[in-house]
Amino acid sequence: MTRPARGLDVLVPTRDRPVELAATLAGLAAQEHPFGLVVSDQSDGPASYDTPPAQTLLRALRASGHQVRTVRHRPRRGLAEHRASLLTRSSARYVLFLDDDVWLEPGALARLHEAIQALGCGLVGAAVQGLSYLDDHRPGELAPFERWTGPVEPERIEPGTPAWERWTLHNAANPVHLAAAHLRPGERWMAYKIAWVGGCVLYDRRVLEDVGGFDFWTDLPEAHCGEDVLAQQRVMAAAGGAGILPSGAYHLESPTTVPDRTVQARDVVDGVLAGSAS
């Protein structure tokens, strides 16, 4: 079935997280920016959205004018395949992949959309913040921070390079401390250089599809991780990417549903970086 095109869709993959998903939906219900929503479930038992709190929030979203779709996507074939399937369920120009354990503060979605349009790059991310670490200041991990001062340029992010070391920027509550240190008075948001962003990433779908999306899932075993890193770095090599501050994305800090992180997608898939960088 062909879906009508829209400006922005939020795509949420979920598995065995009924409590967390309800919190994620609550954050989306507080966004005033227009969007469609697709929630795709791979739970072992009842769907994460099949609870009274989640159903209430889905009804609230529909009542507010958002097109909402829920789907059971089984059998499981791995994280990358799940993301690939979600992408096929949307025809929006911009797609936000939002993890099922992330709460967005009001206004966060509007900032992301505004930023990607203003920057004209392939992706913009809001790094998730772990507030249990709010008093844990890590100046060494913040050292790789670099603001984008001009146009966002394509970049190849390779292990062993200074750009790769930016991954530490998003540990613990680091995004909170970065915003406090670098957001200037009167700035609605600011863009900075990243290695990748976990949990909350808005893509220009044209760029994402041009570099293959998540179709590399066929080259991976079912048990893998890092599929988001691989896709993001392909997009950044082709069209650039940025993180924004303030983040507005909060990690719920529940236990991971992906305990086996032995196989990293980037280490397995041939032709890791598609596109060319300037």
N, C-alpha and C positions, 0 to 999 in steps of 0.2 A: 504494500500500500504506500503510495507517495504521500509524504507528510507536507503540509503547507510550510513555506519558508517563514522564519521569524528572525528577530534580531539576535536573541540570546536564549540558549537553553542551559539549564543546570542538569548535569548528569551525575547520578549518585549510585555507585555500585555498593551493595550491602550484603552482609552475611552474618547471621547469628548475633545481631546487635539491636535488639528491639528498644532498649533503653536509650542507647546512644543515637539511634536514628531519629527517635522522637525529639531529642534535643537539637539535632541537625535540622530537622523540619521546622522546629520552633524558630531557629535563626533565620531560615528562609522566609517564614511567614512574616517576619518583621522587616523584610526588605521592601522598599517602596518602588524599586526599579522593576520594570516589566521583564518577565522571563517565563519560559516554559520549563517544565520539570519532568524528568524521567527517572524513576527509581527502579533499579534492576536488582533482584534478590536471588542469592544462591544459598540460602540457609539450609542447614541439614533438616530442621523441623519446620514449624510454621514460619512464614515470611516475617522479616523484621518489621514490615509495615502493617502486619496483621495484628495490631494491638489497639485498644481503645484510644490511648494518647496519640499514636501515629495517625489513626484514621481521623481523629478530630482535626488534627493539623492539616491533613490532606484535604478535608472538606473546607477548612478555612482558606486554604490556598485557592481551591476551585471557586469559592464564593467571592474571592478577591479578584477573580478574572484570569488567573493563571491556568493554562492548560496543563493538566497533571496526568501522567500515565504511570502505572505500575506494572511490572512484568516479573514473572518467575523465569529465570534463565538457567536451565539445567540441561545436560549435566555440566559440571564444572570442568573447564579445560585450562584453567589458569587465569591469572590476573590480567594478562595482556589480552586474552581472548574476550574476557568480560568487558574490558574497556572498548575493544573493537566493536563488540556487539552494541554497546551503548551508542557509539558514534553513528552507527547505521540507523538508529532510531530517531535521529535528529537531522533536520536540514537547516538549522540555524546558522547564520553567518559566524557567530561566536558561540563557543561551547565551554562551559565551566565544569571541569571534572572536580567534584567535591567529595571528599571521603566521608564515610558515614559516622565519623567520630569528631566532626569539626562543627563548632558553633560560630556563626557569623554575626558580628555586631551590626546593628542598623546602619545602613549606608555603605557597608563594605562592598556589596555587589555593584552599586552605582560607581564607586571609585575605581573598581577594576575595569568596568566597561569604559569609563571616561579615559582611563590611562591607556588602554590598548588602542583606542581610537586616536588619542593625541600623539602617542609614540609611534604608531604605525608599524609595530613590530609583530613577531609571530606569536608571542605569548607574554602574559603578565601574571605573576604569581603573588599570593599573599601567604607568606610563611606562617605555619601554625605555631602558636605560642603556648608553652606549658607554664601556667601561672603558679604551679607549686614550686617553681624555681625562681620566683620573682626576686628573692633576696640573694640569689646566686649570680653574682656578677663575674663575667669571664672575659676580661680585657684581651687576653691572648686570642680568643676565638673571634673577637670582633675586629681584630687587626686587618683582615683582608677586605674590609668594607671599602667600597668605591662608588661614589655617586655617578650616575650617568649625567654628564654636564652638557653633552650635545646630543645629536641624533643617536638612537639605539642602533648599533652596528651588528652585523652577523659576527659570531664568534665560534671558533672550535674550542670546546672544552675537553682537554686531554688530561689523564692522570699524570701526576708528577709536575704539572705546571702551576704557576701562581693562581691562575683562574680556577683550577680544580679545588684549591684550598678554601675557596669561598663557601664550601659546604658547611663549615663550622658556624657561619653566621646565623644559621637557623636552629641551632641546638637550644634546648631548654627554653628560657625566657629571653634569649638574645634579641629577637625582634623588638620586644618591648624596650630594651635598653638602647637598641640602635635608634628607635624612633625618638626617644628622649634626648639622645645625643645629637641627632642630625636633622630632625625635622625643624624647619625654620618657622618663625612666627608668621602666620598668615598662609602657610602652605597647606593646601587641601591634601596633597599627596606628593611624594617624591619618588623617583625611580633610581634603582641602584643595580649594580652588576651582580650576577648570580652564577652558581655552577648548576643548580637545579632547585626546584621548590617542591616540597611534599605537601599533599593534602588539599590544596586549593589553587588550581591553575586555570586561567582563562586563555583559550587558544583562538586564534584566527583559523577557522576550520579549513580554509582554502590552503593555508600553508601546511597545516597538519596533514591534510590529505595528500598534498603534493609530495611530502616526504615519506608517504606510506602509512600514516596513521599508526595503528597498533597491529597492522597485518603481519608483522614479524612473529606473531604468536605461534604460527605454524612451525617455526624453527626452535621453539622452546619446549622443554618438558613441562608437565602440568605444574610441578612445584618450582616456582621461580619468584623472583622479586626484581625490583629495579626497572620494571617496564616503563614507568613514568620518567625515570632518568634518561633512558635511551630515547624515548619519543621527544622529550624536551630538548635534548642536546642536538638531535637532528633538526628540530625546528629552529633552534638558535643558530646553528651553522648556516641555515638557509636565509633566515630573516631577522635574527636577533631576538632577545628576550630580556625581561627585567623583573625584578621584584619591586614591590611598592611598600612604602611606609606612610602612614601607619598600616599595619597588617589588617587588623580587624578580624582575624581568624584565630580561634582558640581551640587548642587540642583538648579533648575531653579526658585524655590520659588513661583510658581504659587499656587493658592488656591487648596486645596485637593479636589479630586473627591469622597472621602469617608468621609463625614462629620459625619456620625453616627458611633461612635466608642464604643457603649455601650457593644456589645458582643465581648469579646476577645476569640479567638480560644483556647488558652491555658486553659482558665477557663472552657470550655465546654467539650472538647474532653477527653474521658477516656483514661487512659494509656498514659499520656502526654509525658513521656520520654521513648522512646524505646531504646533497647541496654543496655550495661553496661559500667560503667566507672571504671577506675582503681583507 
